[in-house]
């Protein structure tokens, strides 16, 4: 059986550590693992609420695509690879990001 490749993403200030699957965006991984991630559009890349600040591991992040670039520019942030949309961010190694409001979902 093949072991799925995962990459560790640490989320500050909550201290959450996520194991993101290869090819999975950060937002989807957080939801899969039972975390609430601030969003309005539900991961479609349009609300820009999910944006994160990359603190470490920017070299392990996917390139910024056109939709994400548009979102970052709308936030009036530099498109420098450090401000990213979690719903568009793929990782290929350990990354540390800052995002307030990430927390475990309450089981109902």
N, C-alpha and C positions, 0 to 999 in steps of 0.2 A: 504494500500500500504506500502510495506516495505521500510524503509529509508536505503539507502546504507551507510555502515560504511566508514568513511574517516579518514585519519590521516594527520595532518599538518606537512609539511616539509618546513622549512625556508631555503632559498638559499642565502648565502653571496657571494660576497659583493653586489650583485644586489638588495637585499631586497625583492626578489620575495618570495611569500608564496604560496605553492601548496597544494591542498587538494587531497591526493593520496587515491584511492579506496583500500579497503581491497583486497589483492591478486594481486594488480597491481604494476608493477615495477616503480621506480622513473622516468626513461627515458620516458616510455609510458605515464605516467600521465602528464609530462611536455608537451609532444606533443599534447595530448588530450586537454589540457587547453590553447593551442595556443602559447607555448614557443618554441624557437629554443634552442636546447641543442647540444653542440658540439659533433659530431659523424662522423665517416667515414663509418662504416658498417651498420648503421641504426638500431642498437639495437640487433645485433646478438651475442654480447659478444666477438667479435674477434679483433676489432681495438683498444680497451682500451682507446679511446679518451674521453669517457664519465666519466672517473673516478672522484670521489668526495672524499673529506676529511670530515669524520664525526666529528663534533665539539661537539655536545651534543646529547644525546639520543641513544648512541650505543646499549644500552640494548633493544631498541625497533626495532632493525634491524634484518633481517633474517640471519641465519647462512651462511657463505661463502661456496658456492658449488665448485665442482671440476673445472669447466670452469673459474669461477671467480678467484679461487685460482691461476690457471695458468696465468691468465691475470695480477694479482697483482704482482706475482713473476717476470713476464716479465718486469714490470715497475720498478723492483728493489726496491719495497716497502715491508715493513713487512706485513705479513698476520696476522694483529692484530685486525681486525674488524673496524679499523679507516679509512683505504683506501679501497674504495668500487667501483664497477662498477655500475653506475646508472641503466644500463639496466638489472641488476641482483638483485638489491636491493629492497626488500620488507620491508615495515615498519608496525609496529603494535602499534604505538604511536607517540608522537611528536619527531621530529628529526631536527637538524640543521646541514647543510652541507656547505662546501665552494666549489664553482665551478665557475670559471671565464667564461664569454662568454654566460651565460644564459640570454636570453632577449625575449621579445614578438616578434612573427613573424609579419612581415609587411603584411597587407592584400593587395592582388593584385586585 
